[in-house]
Amino acid sequence: MHSTANAQLSPPMPQPDWRALFGWRRVRTVVIICTLLTLLLNLTYASLTFRLPMRVFGTGLVVLLAFGLTEQWPRRLPSWLARWALQVAAVGLVVPVTVFLFYKLGTDAGAPEFWKEEKRLFGFMLMSLSGMLVAPWTALTALLRQREAKVEEQAIDFELERSEMARQALDARMRLLSAQAQPHFLFNTLANVQALVEAGSPRAPQLLQSLTSYLRAAVPRLDGSANTLGQELELVRAYLELMQMRMPDRLAFDLHVGSGVHLLRCPPMTLLTLVENAVQHGIDPSEEGGRIDVSAELLGDGRCRLTVTDTGVGLQATGRGLGTGLVALRERLHWAYGGSATLDLSEVEPHGVQVSIEFKIEPK
C-alpha cells in the first residue's frame, strides 16, 4: 500500500516531443550534411561501398536524436550547466561512440578487430574526427538560429501586446471624453426643458420628446461597442433635432444618405463627433447661426465617405483646427482601419468648415 501511494504521488515521466525531435528542417539539414560528408569521405576509398553512407547517415540520425533529447531532458539542470552546452557536448560525444559501434558490429566473424587493421583504423579515425568537428558547429548554428527566432517571436508578441494596449487605452479615452461631454450637454438640455415648462411654452413637450429620442439612440452606444452607419445616422438625426429645438431660428440641417451605407460598420460616435464639433465650434459662436449638411456615400473604389459641412463662423474666426475630439477620432480611425482611413478638414467659402472621413469598406 505504501508503494501504491508513492506511485500516485510521483509525477509522470515526461514524454519526448517526437515532432520536435524530427522536425522537417532538422532532418533536411542532417541529410544535406551527411550527403556532403559521404562524398568527401568517399575520396579516401578505393571504391564506393554501401557501408560508408550507412555509417554516415546512421551517425547523423543518432546525432539528431541526441540533440533533440538533450533539448527536452532532463527537465531541470544544475545551475552551472547551460542547456546549450549540454546539447553541444552530447552531439560531440555520440559521434565517436556511434562510429565505433558501426565498425565493431561491421566486423565479420573471425576477422581481426578494426583497430588492428591500419586501413580500417584510419577510416574510423577520419570519420570520427570529421563528425566531431561538424556536429558541434552544426548544433551551435542551430541553437543560435533558434535563439534569434525566439527573440524575433517575442518582439512580435510584445509589439502586438503594445498595440492592443494602445488600442484599449484609446477606446477608454474616447469613452471618457464621451462621458465627460454627456452630463454637460444633458444638464443644459434639461435646464431648457425646465425653463420652457415654467414659461408654459408649447415647445416643451416637443423638446422633451427629442431628448428622449436622442437618449434612446445614444445610451446603447456609450459603452464603445461597434455599431453600423445606420445606427450612427439615427443618433446624429436625434442629436440635430434636439439642437434645433434648442435654437430653432439659428440651426438648419439635412442628411444626405446614399444607398447601401446603413449596414456598414464604423467605430461608435464617429459621425456624431463631427456633428457635435460643427455645432459647438461653428453654429453656436455665430450670431446668425447656420446650416449643417451630413452626407454618407459609397465611392467607386470600395471606400465610403462621410462628410459634415457647416456654415458657421469658420476656421479663422475661432482658430479652429483638429481639437481634442477630432485628434482622438483620427487615432481611433487609425486603429480601426489600420491606417487606410483619412480625416480631412477644410474651410468653406464664404464661411464654414467641411470635415470628411474616408475609409475602406470592411468585408462582412
C-alpha positions as CSV (number, residue, x, y, z in Angstrom):
1,M,0.0,0.0,0.0
2,H,2.9,2.3,0.8
3,S,4.4,1.7,-2.7
4,T,1.0,2.4,-4.3
5,A,0.8,5.8,-2.5
6,N,4.3,6.7,-3.7
7,A,3.3,5.8,-7.2
8,Q,0.3,8.0,-7.1
9,L,2.3,10.9,-5.7
10,S,5.2,10.7,-8.0
11,P,4.8,12.9,-11.2
12,P,4.6,11.0,-14.5
13,M,7.7,10.8,-16.6
14,P,7.6,13.5,-19.4
15,Q,7.2,12.1,-22.9
16,P,9.5,13.4,-25.6
17,D,8.0,15.5,-28.3
18,W,8.8,13.4,-31.4
19,R,7.7,16.1,-33.8
20,A,10.2,18.5,-32.3
21,L,12.9,15.8,-32.3
22,F,12.5,15.0,-36.0
23,G,11.3,18.3,-37.4
24,W,11.5,18.7,-41.2
25,R,14.1,21.4,-41.1
26,R,16.3,19.4,-38.8
27,V,16.0,16.2,-40.9
28,R,16.7,18.2,-44.0
29,T,19.8,19.7,-42.6
30,V,21.1,16.3,-41.4
31,V,20.5,14.8,-44.8
32,I,22.4,17.6,-46.6
33,I,25.4,17.4,-44.2
34,C,25.5,13.6,-44.3
35,T,25.4,13.6,-48.1
36,L,28.3,16.1,-48.3
37,L,30.4,14.1,-45.8
38,T,29.7,10.9,-47.7
39,L,31.0,12.4,-50.9
40,L,34.1,13.8,-49.1
41,L,34.9,10.6,-47.3
42,N,34.4,8.6,-50.4
43,L,37.5,10.2,-51.9
44,T,39.6,8.2,-49.4
45,Y,38.0,4.9,-50.5
46,A,39.2,2.9,-53.5
47,S,35.6,2.0,-54.4
48,L,32.2,3.1,-53.1
49,T,30.5,0.6,-50.8
50,F,27.1,0.7,-49.1
51,R,28.7,0.7,-45.7
52,L,30.0,4.3,-45.9
53,P,26.6,6.0,-46.5
54,M,25.0,3.7,-44.0
55,R,27.6,4.6,-41.3
56,V,27.4,8.4,-42.1
57,F,23.6,8.6,-42.2
58,G,23.2,6.3,-39.2
59,T,25.6,8.5,-37.2
60,G,23.7,11.6,-38.4
61,L,20.4,10.1,-37.1
62,V,22.0,9.4,-33.7
63,V,23.3,12.9,-33.5
64,L,19.9,14.4,-34.3
65,L,18.3,12.2,-31.7
66,A,20.9,13.3,-29.1
67,F,20.4,16.9,-29.9
68,G,16.6,16.6,-29.5
69,L,16.6,14.5,-26.4
70,T,19.0,16.8,-24.5
71,E,16.9,19.7,-25.6
72,Q,13.9,18.3,-23.7
73,W,15.5,16.1,-21.0
74,P,16.4,16.4,-18.2
75,R,13.8,19.0,-17.4
76,R,16.0,20.6,-14.8
77,L,19.7,21.2,-15.0
78,P,22.2,22.3,-12.4
79,S,22.8,26.0,-12.2
80,W,26.4,25.6,-13.5
81,L,25.3,23.7,-16.7
82,A,23.7,25.5,-19.6
83,R,21.2,23.7,-21.8
84,W,23.1,24.7,-25.0
85,A,26.4,23.4,-23.5
86,L,24.8,20.0,-22.8
87,Q,23.4,19.7,-26.3
88,V,26.7,20.6,-27.9
89,A,28.6,18.2,-25.7
90,A,26.1,15.4,-26.4
91,V,26.3,15.6,-30.2
92,G,30.1,15.7,-29.9
93,L,30.4,12.6,-27.7
94,V,27.9,10.4,-29.5
95,V,29.8,10.6,-32.8
96,P,32.9,8.5,-31.8
97,V,30.7,6.1,-29.8
98,T,28.3,5.6,-32.7
99,V,31.1,5.2,-35.3
100,F,32.9,2.7,-33.0
101,L,29.8,0.6,-32.8
102,F,29.3,0.7,-36.5
103,Y,32.9,-0.5,-37.1
104,K,32.7,-3.0,-34.3
105,L,29.4,-4.6,-35.4
106,G,30.5,-4.4,-39.0
107,T,33.5,-6.7,-38.4
108,D,32.9,-10.1,-40.0
109,A,33.1,-13.2,-37.8
110,G,36.6,-14.5,-37.4
111,A,38.1,-11.3,-38.8
112,P,40.5,-9.2,-36.7
113,E,39.2,-6.1,-34.9
114,F,39.2,-2.9,-37.0
115,W,41.8,-1.2,-34.8
116,K,44.2,-4.0,-35.7
117,E,43.9,-3.1,-39.4
118,E,45.6,0.1,-40.4
119,K,43.2,0.9,-43.3
120,R,40.0,0.4,-41.2
121,L,41.5,2.2,-38.2
122,F,42.3,5.2,-40.5
123,G,38.7,5.1,-41.8
124,F,37.4,5.1,-38.2
125,M,39.6,8.0,-37.1
126,L,38.7,10.0,-40.2
127,M,35.0,9.5,-39.8
128,S,35.1,10.2,-36.0
129,L,37.2,13.4,-36.3
130,S,35.0,14.7,-39.2
131,G,31.8,14.1,-37.2
132,M,33.2,15.6,-34.0
133,L,34.2,18.7,-36.0
134,V,31.0,19.1,-38.0
135,A,28.3,18.1,-35.4
136,P,29.1,20.6,-32.6
137,W,29.4,23.5,-35.0
138,T,26.1,22.5,-36.7
139,A,24.5,22.3,-33.3
140,L,25.8,25.7,-32.3
141,T,24.5,27.2,-35.5
142,A,21.0,25.6,-35.0
143,L,20.9,26.9,-31.4
144,L,21.8,30.4,-32.5
145,R,19.1,30.4,-35.1
146,Q,16.6,29.1,-32.5
147,R,17.6,31.9,-30.2
148,E,17.2,34.5,-32.9
149,A,13.8,33.2,-33.9
150,K,12.7,33.2,-30.3
151,V,13.8,36.8,-29.8
152,E,12.0,37.8,-33.0
153,E,8.9,36.0,-31.9
154,Q,9.0,37.7,-28.5
155,A,9.5,41.1,-30.2
156,I,6.4,40.5,-32.4
157,D,4.3,39.3,-29.4
158,F,5.5,42.4,-27.5
159,E,4.5,44.7,-30.4
160,L,1.1,43.1,-30.7
161,E,0.5,43.4,-27.0
162,R,1.7,47.0,-27.1
163,S,-0.7,47.8,-30.0
164,E,-3.6,46.1,-28.2
165,M,-2.9,48.1,-25.0
166,A,-2.7,51.3,-27.0
167,R,-6.0,50.5,-28.7
168,Q,-7.7,49.8,-25.4
169,A,-6.3,53.0,-24.0
170,L,-7.6,54.9,-26.9
171,D,-11.1,53.3,-26.5
172,A,-11.0,54.2,-22.8
173,R,-10.1,57.8,-23.6
174,M,-12.9,58.0,-26.2
175,R,-15.4,56.7,-23.7
176,L,-14.1,59.1,-21.1
177,L,-14.4,62.1,-23.5
178,S,-18.0,61.0,-24.3
179,A,-18.8,60.5,-20.6
180,Q,-17.4,64.0,-19.8
181,A,-19.4,65.7,-22.6
182,Q,-22.7,63.9,-22.0
183,P,-23.5,65.3,-18.5
184,H,-22.9,68.9,-19.6
185,F,-25.0,68.5,-22.7
186,L,-27.8,66.8,-20.8
187,F,-27.9,69.3,-18.0
188,N,-28.2,72.2,-20.4
189,T,-30.9,70.5,-22.3
190,L,-32.9,69.6,-19.1
191,A,-32.5,73.2,-18.0
192,N,-34.0,74.4,-21.3
193,V,-36.9,71.9,-20.8
194,Q,-37.5,73.2,-17.3
195,A,-37.5,76.8,-18.5
196,L,-40.0,76.1,-21.2
197,V,-42.2,74.2,-18.8
198,E,-42.1,77.0,-16.3
199,A,-42.9,79.5,-19.1
200,G,-45.8,77.3,-20.3
201,S,-44.3,77.1,-23.8
202,P,-45.9,74.6,-26.2
203,R,-42.4,73.7,-27.3
204,A,-41.6,71.9,-24.0
205,P,-43.2,68.5,-24.9
206,Q,-41.6,68.5,-28.3
207,L,-38.1,69.3,-26.8
208,L,-38.6,66.6,-24.2
209,Q,-39.6,64.1,-26.9
210,S,-36.5,65.0,-28.9
211,L,-34.3,64.5,-25.8
212,T,-36.0,61.1,-25.3
213,S,-35.3,60.1,-28.9
214,Y,-31.7,61.1,-28.5
215,L,-31.2,59.2,-25.3
216,R,-32.8,56.1,-26.8
217,A,-30.3,56.2,-29.7
218,A,-27.3,57.3,-27.6
219,V,-27.3,55.2,-24.4
220,P,-26.8,51.8,-26.1
221,R,-23.7,53.2,-27.8
222,L,-22.0,54.8,-24.8
223,D,-20.2,51.6,-24.0
224,G,-18.0,51.9,-27.1
225,S,-19.3,48.8,-28.8
226,A,-19.1,48.6,-32.6
227,N,-22.2,49.8,-34.5
228,T,-23.3,50.5,-38.0
229,L,-23.6,53.7,-40.0
230,G,-27.4,53.3,-39.9
231,Q,-27.3,53.4,-36.1
232,E,-24.8,56.3,-36.2
233,L,-27.1,58.3,-38.6
234,E,-30.0,57.7,-36.3
235,L,-28.1,59.1,-33.4
236,V,-26.9,62.1,-35.5
237,R,-30.5,62.9,-36.6
238,A,-31.8,62.7,-33.0
239,Y,-28.9,65.0,-31.8
240,L,-29.6,67.6,-34.6
241,E,-33.3,67.6,-33.9
242,L,-32.6,68.2,-30.3
243,M,-30.2,71.0,-31.1
244,Q,-32.7,72.5,-33.5
245,M,-35.3,72.6,-30.7
246,R,-32.8,74.5,-28.5
247,M,-32.1,77.1,-31.2
248,P,-34.9,76.8,-33.8
249,D,-34.0,80.1,-35.5
250,R,-30.3,79.5,-35.7
251,L,-29.9,75.9,-36.9
252,A,-31.0,74.1,-40.0
253,F,-29.8,70.7,-41.1
254,D,-30.2,68.0,-43.7
255,L,-29.0,64.4,-44.0
256,H,-27.9,63.0,-47.4
257,V,-27.7,59.3,-47.2
258,G,-26.6,57.1,-50.1
259,S,-27.9,53.6,-50.7
260,G,-26.1,50.7,-49.2
261,V,-24.3,52.6,-46.3
262,H,-26.7,51.8,-43.5
263,L,-25.2,48.3,-42.8
264,L,-21.5,49.4,-43.0
265,R,-19.6,49.1,-39.7
266,C,-17.9,52.1,-38.2
267,P,-16.4,53.0,-34.8
268,P,-19.1,54.3,-32.4
269,M,-19.5,58.1,-32.1
270,T,-17.6,58.7,-35.4
271,L,-20.2,60.8,-37.2
272,L,-21.6,62.3,-34.0
273,T,-18.2,63.6,-33.1
274,L,-18.1,65.6,-36.4
275,V,-21.6,66.9,-35.9
276,E,-21.0,67.9,-32.3
277,N,-17.8,69.7,-33.4
278,A,-19.8,71.6,-36.1
279,V,-22.5,72.7,-33.6
280,Q,-20.2,73.7,-30.7
281,H,-17.5,75.4,-32.8
282,G,-19.3,76.5,-35.9
283,I,-23.0,77.2,-35.2
284,D,-23.0,78.2,-31.5
285,P,-20.4,81.0,-31.9
286,S,-22.2,82.5,-34.9
287,E,-24.8,85.2,-34.2
288,E,-27.0,84.3,-37.2
289,G,-26.4,80.6,-36.7
290,G,-26.0,78.4,-39.8
291,R,-26.7,75.1,-41.6
292,I,-25.2,71.6,-41.2
293,D,-25.3,69.1,-44.0
294,V,-24.4,65.5,-43.3
295,S,-23.7,63.1,-46.1
296,A,-22.7,59.4,-46.3
297,E,-22.0,57.9,-49.7
298,L,-20.2,54.9,-51.3
299,L,-17.3,55.6,-53.6
300,G,-16.4,53.5,-56.7
301,D,-13.2,52.2,-55.2
302,G,-14.6,50.2,-52.4
303,R,-14.5,53.1,-49.9
304,C,-17.1,55.1,-48.0
305,R,-17.0,58.9,-47.5
306,L,-18.7,60.7,-44.5
307,T,-18.9,64.5,-44.8
308,V,-20.1,67.1,-42.3
309,T,-20.3,70.7,-43.7
310,D,-21.4,73.7,-41.6
311,T,-21.9,77.4,-42.5
312,G,-20.7,78.6,-39.1
313,V,-18.0,81.1,-38.2
314,G,-15.3,79.1,-40.0
315,L,-11.7,78.3,-39.1
316,Q,-10.2,81.8,-39.0
317,A,-12.8,83.3,-36.7
318,T,-12.2,80.7,-33.9
319,G,-8.7,79.4,-34.7
320,R,-10.3,76.0,-35.1
321,G,-8.2,73.1,-36.1
322,L,-8.0,69.4,-35.1
323,G,-9.3,69.8,-31.5
324,T,-9.1,67.1,-28.8
325,G,-12.2,65.3,-30.1
326,L,-11.1,65.2,-33.7
327,V,-7.5,64.2,-32.8
328,A,-8.8,61.3,-30.7
329,L,-11.2,60.4,-33.6
330,R,-8.3,60.3,-36.1
331,E,-6.3,58.0,-33.8
332,R,-9.4,55.8,-33.3
333,L,-9.9,55.5,-37.1
334,H,-6.2,54.6,-37.5
335,W,-6.6,51.7,-35.1
336,A,-9.9,50.6,-36.5
337,Y,-8.9,50.6,-40.2
338,G,-5.1,50.1,-40.0
339,G,-4.1,53.5,-41.4
340,S,-6.4,53.2,-44.5
341,A,-8.8,55.8,-43.2
342,T,-8.3,59.6,-43.7
343,L,-9.8,62.6,-41.9
344,D,-9.5,66.0,-43.8
345,L,-10.5,69.4,-42.5
346,S,-11.1,72.3,-44.9
347,E,-12.7,75.8,-45.0
348,V,-15.8,76.6,-46.9
349,E,-16.5,79.9,-48.7
350,P,-17.7,82.4,-47.7
351,H,-17.5,80.9,-44.2
352,G,-17.8,77.5,-42.6
353,V,-15.9,74.2,-42.3
354,Q,-16.1,70.8,-44.0
355,V,-14.8,67.7,-42.4
356,S,-14.5,64.5,-44.5
357,I,-13.7,60.9,-43.5
358,E,-12.9,58.2,-46.0
359,F,-12.4,54.6,-45.0
360,K,-12.2,51.2,-46.7
361,I,-15.3,49.1,-46.6
362,E,-14.7,46.0,-44.5
363,P,-16.0,42.7,-45.8
364,K,-18.8,41.2,-43.9
